[in-house]
């Protein structure tokens, strides 16, 4: 990977997306300063999850807007693989964004449905909120990464695969943290836990990988 000079159109749609996400983050910091400070400290503190009512706030504007940033930045990172192949089209990005959104929404809805069926809505909501919050935090990392790759350095396929591996590891770490928090429940229902892992945490991503390939 080497530094290159890139001619950037100031009205480029990618620029608008990145700048828009930064503006949203800035607004959230101004409107929800305490919540934002706790959110930024997620890697070193659990204060964000200890505030009363946080686990019931999946539909809170703070969570919703950060989820939007997560979708946009993840899709922009995936789009880099298409850019590497010469497919630089806003239509391709829109398709990736819609697919990512539908995938996450459907997967989350199934998880909530399972929680409702087994009367464990509270536990499932906490699990989803914790996982969503950590992934929202990773989206801040993706903003910086996308800025670098689109406007400073042009990555090759090896670099993209390497950072994809890092993102996957971070997501596995998120799952590990969640499972550690609910280890007593997991051990008492280990068979159902294995079914859940295979059905909702492994199979969907394997299917998504096959679709992308």
Secondary structure, DSSP 8 states (H G I E B T S, - for coil): --B------TT-HHHHHHHHHHHHHHHHHHHTHHHHHHHHTTTT--HHHHSTTGGG-TTSHHHHHHHHHHHHHHHHHHHHHHHHTT---HHHHHHHHHHHHHHHHHHHHHHHHHHHHTT-HHHHHHHHHHHHHHHHHHHHHHHHHHHHHHHTB---HHHHHHHHHHHHHHHHHHHHHHHHHTHHHHHHTHHHHHHHIIIIIIHHHHHHHHHH-
